[in-house]
């Protein structure tokens, strides 16, 4: 136990003093005009203080942090440890910054241990004499020095009324030491410290009874204020200590009601001569609780309003602040931050320097502290983080800088609308989603204009005005608008700019002109694209859309970035958009189509020009000879102007077939089938339908005149049949026609394929696009820049789908650009008929083109459930009635996938159910008039009928047992406890442990 206490004590002081090692010597110089302060921590380190000191460790860490952060090194630390005269010669030990190096202090602290102490009183008189001596020596060398003593104890001093065994030893030791001038009399010690103007504050823990505690407190109350710690834990000690320091600095302590100073009843009458009239222990002493209030000390005064300026201008101070927070942000110590608004202000200053490489690790460290806590502690830290954003003081100073209250126009917020949370307001700069913008618009529309400031009653409890004067600068005006909603909050420059943008785009008359001027004045200053990795929120989708709507207030570089990302967003959104294209009709082999023929000189039959290998020989004659060719033609003669036409699946050229009934595979022309690769397959394109016809002999080409187009026979005779329409998606169209990107602003034709792949790859968010594909998307070479400046026209496109050229390309492209960049890109769900964005809709079954929302699809396909009625309609697509794809079942009803291959042929006159026991789909009952369909608790006949031959036996009496309901724990009439699932017997105390393993198959 003693060793454990030693470890706790050492770790406490080791951390406290480690702050000294963190900060360089340059930070120890005192502030100009301010006295140096020697803070003595006088600690009882006997064995009884082990638990107290271990709890105090976190408190002292924060005390040191505040000292370093606020006093710039002018406060010097002294650690004084005292024990008793039964513990050897080293009754008092001391180590301080004025006489020891940081390394020596660290070693001193690590060697301390809470041990010793033979009786209740301890050698506090010796310790105070030692402190008085050091303070006087420092005073001689440093005129401006001021000492402060804080005592941590749980025992009274040696005194004639405290049953001390070592009183005489202490008196002799003090008397024989010429440096100890305060004496061994308690009142003389009090007078010595009073004469030296050294205040003493005591933190005293509770003893085993109230009378003994009051007896000890009586001594220390003679020296100065005493704070009684009822609950020795980190939270209470931290709050009390921080409260003392804050009040000594002249600052308000919000938790003062939770603590109290204590005095002993009628103590003033006793202290004038306490060595002779001190009451005995059995006398009635009453602890009186007073307000937890302390008078400020002039030497502790610091102007906290200078902290922001100091933090921004002093690099050494910045390093100190970051170092302190790095040590504080641990689950064991982070709660101490919640008691001090000064730390909140400093952390807010750190948060505003997000580009500082020291900030990001600190922020992550603080974030890790939140989930490490639980319950009230977690809520307390979260509340502190919220309150750390309080700018009430700065807002009050800015508003009241002009004291005029007449003819000072201002804005107030009309009451009676739904409030916005502080978190939503702060999210405006990170992710301006429609909900937050809508809430902000509600605020802007409830602003009221007043010709003069309202009455003083429109202030918070802290005296912060709840109005915004219009004589504030633009940046303060828009920054402080949030203060009207959540007092004390303010927007950053980015948040203010977003508010101004909304005012401009929404034509808010009260602020539109000011907003326009403000945005013009900060153009190029508030979107750090060159540091996007530190500000990923400026590349969120919500931010991109807002910048697109307000591009007029961006720089050329910013405009180019956000316009490009917005186009990518719209193209992604339109990926599943159905596009109807017009193209030449694809003939089918079962129908005759208009055709041009010519007589073959060998067989004498009229043959399609697509089958003429030479001007006078057809393909049949060339392949089989004239005689066999005539036999084939005689059996398959068609009209002189019609042929069975097909389209090659490879080159998509049209050609005629003689015996279509033998064509049982995908059509492929002679050139593609034989892998004949001349310089070019001989084809001629129709200028109307753009279908290409195979022209082996060049006879079709001869029909064209010089520089004239050719129209195929179907277009001449039946133009409506010669063309058709086809449905495709925008993603498929763009993937097969990457040149179409030029109409969406893409100016790098050689890298178009990369761009298209990037657009439709959902693994690439906009932040990754900007940071990892910046060269592709945003950097342009000299040629691209020149084309952009000249406004080079986009060449006429030739588009194709499935290898076939499209018709009416200009109209199609114009419609696509208009719809994708400016249209709604929404469609209706064919089940619920609500409107959804295109990505939110999908094929109803994975096979047909009818699209539904995810909610409707899940509701339809999740209807089949084990143990319930199974409707045949829910096993098919609700529209095309085809079986859904396997992927659809896996997405919406994975458990049903296992029985897809075991479904029976379902008869229309029967109800079917999914058996809850065996998991098979079986007949439930016959459909009859006036009989409702059953819904749940279905078990097939086999499972519901007791199978006597297969019933398990009781392992105790061997009786066959049937379970009708309940769990697998069976209690037989013979007294045996056993598992119905495996048939094994167990003790009553073991059966339920086994059931868990048995159910899991273990």
Secondary structure by P-SEA (a helix, b strand, c coil): caaaaaaaaaaaaaaaaaaaaacccccccccccbbbbbbbbcccccccaaaaaaaaaaaaaaaaaaaaacccccbbbbbbbbbccccccccccccccccccaaaaaaaaaacccccccccccaaaaaaaaaaaaaaaaaaacccbbbbbbbbccccccccccccccaaaaaaaaaacccccccccaaaaaaaaaaacbbbbbbccccccaaaaaaaaaaaaaacbbbbbccccaaaaaaaaaaaaaaaacccccccccbbbbbccccccccccccccccccccbbbbbbcccbbbbbccccccccaaaaaaaccaaaaaaaaaaaaaaccccccccccccaaaaaaaaaaaaaccccccaaaaaaaaaaaaaccaaaaaaaaaaaaacccaaaaaaaaaacccccccccbbbbbcccccccaaaaaaccccccaaaaaaaaaaaaabbbbcccccccccccccccccccccccaaaaaaaccccccccbbbcaaaaaaaaaaaaaacccccaaaaaaaaaaaccccccccccccccccccaaaaaaaaaccccccaaaaaaaaaaaaaaaaaaacccbbbbbccbbbbccccccbbbbbbcccccccccccccccccccccccccaaaaaaaaaacccccccccccccccccccccccccccccccccccccccccccccccccccccccbbbbbccccccccccccbbbbccccccccccccbbbbbcaaaaaaaccccccccccccccaaaaaaaaaacccccaaaaaaccccccccccaaaaaaaaacccccbbbbbcccccccaaaaaaaaaaaaaaccccccccccccccccccccccccccccccccaaaaaaaaacccccccccccccccccccccccaaaaaaccccccccccccccccccbbbbccccccbbbbccccccccccccccccccccccccccccccccccccbbbbcccccccccccbbbbbcccccccccccaaaaaaaaaacc
